[in-house]
């Protein structure tokens, strides 16, 4: 499924990387531990997390993730958004919980 | 077209000058030429519009749409001046192609006469010229990038020695979470450039990121990361000068960590770093003593070691 369609379906707020939403999402991964995301998320995955600090961008970029969904409306600092924009990382935000996001993605066929 | 090429095309639309992509061959008729003659020129030249010139002076543009109107009126003997449009939108030779894209969208015209700085007519531009210009420039950019990649990939072949390796060193500052991950990112980019297999690049990224974060989180005064790249393997060395690990065996247990709470809240310090490195690398050595530094070395083979068989080609250990 194309990331842009997921953003519309889940009404996600695009915080950074709006130019890079035309990519195929290969799956998803949920974790708030960066080491887990580093080891467990594969290229093209969407990473669902409560973390919203600067280092999330580095993990997403190193892993070539399709994007990061920051859940429960956690605030995202301007410097994180700037860094994501610079690195071409798609940073998304939602009020939903990680559990709900994962459930909806699964129902959409992102498995 | 992959999305990064779409962005490249968008960039090029800003970079390209009208003068680089316009058609310089000007095809014109006089205002007195009949629409029948216009029809003939359009057909012969396989074009969809013509300039109407009185001497050096541009007085109008006559297009296929105008020709159709004259045909509907059964008026092919009328002069071009009766059907041409005199509302002429022009564009400057030095302007960026993006101006033309906007002009075509706003003015609903099919062609724009191009003027030089002195106001002289020097060419004509159609939307097709923009597409062709961008495609040509994309092709050029792609070709230049390929040559660069080719040169980097063959760097090892051009050097004569018994053993050649490329050594990259990155300094890592302690507790600098704003720059954390920089060394790993730069190393990864370099490996991609060198044409290293993407699966190996990913493994190196996991190892270098964890090693880098360990220095950021745990060292007393920072340290450095060294990557030694050979055609056969990539070795990553992470050194810091303290405080050292009290119990190396415990440190290798999943979940064991000495990180303070504020670092754990960021999602670090979960005691998975060394475990990840060990699981990802082909070999790992950890040497650390309390009050002395920590030396970590991890090796990732790019080719199977002699005498061993690779039973997991995916690189997932």
Interface residues (C-beta under 8 A of the other chain):
Chain A: X19 X20 X22 X23 X31 X32 X33 X34 X35 X36 X38 X39 X43 X49 X51 X53 X54 X55 X57 X58 X59 X61 X62 X63 X79 X87
Chain B: X3 X6 X7 X177 X178 X180 X181 X182 X184 X185 X188 X202 X205 X206 X209 X210 X213 X266 X267 X268 X270 X272 X273 X276 X279 X280
